[in-house]
C-alpha cells in the first residue's frame, strides 16, 4: 500500500516517476491524482457544527485569519 504523502512538495513528480516505472500511462496517473486530491480534501475537511456544511481546510484557514 502506498503511503499517502500529500503535503510533501513534489509528491506528484515522484508519483509520475513511479507510474512510468510501472509502465502506466499519464491518464492513469492523472486519475489517481484526482482521487488523491479528493482524499486530501476530505481528510482536511471538517463539518461545521452550526450549519452542518463541510468546510475545507483552505476555507477554515481563511475564516481563522479573518477573526
N, C-alpha and C positions, 0 to 999 in steps of 0.2 A: 504493500500500500504506500502510495506516495505521500510524503509529508506535505502538509498544506502551508507553504511559506509564502503567504500572500503579501505580507508587509515588507518583505525583503526586496530592495530595489534590484531590478534585473532578473526577477524570477521568471518573467516572460521569455527573456532571451535564453535562460537556462532551459526552460521548458521546450522552446523551439529546437534547441540543440539536442535534447533528449529525444524529441519526436523524430528528428532527422536520423538519429542513430537507429531508431526502431523501425525506420522505413515508413513512417506515417506521413500523410500529406499535410499541407498547410491548412486545409479545410478542417481536418480533424483537430489540429492544434487550436484553431480559432474557435471551434465549437467548444472545446474544453475550457478555453479561456473564458468564454461566456458563462459556462457552468460555474467556474471558479469565482468569477465576478459575482454571480448570483449568490453563491455560498458566502463570499466575503461580506456582501451587503447584508445578508441575513444574519451573519454572525455579529455584525456591528449594529444591527438594528435592534431597537428596543421598542416595546409597545408603550405608548403614552398612557399613564394610569388614568388621566382625566377623560380624554376623548377616545381612547382605545385605538388610535391610529398608530401605524408602525412608523417610528421615527428613525431615519437612517443616521449613521454616525456623523456625517457631514452636517446634517440639519441640527443635530444635537449640539455640536460644537458651536455652530453659528448662534444658536439660542443662548448658550452659556456666555458667549462673548458679549452679547447684547445686554445681558443683565448687569 
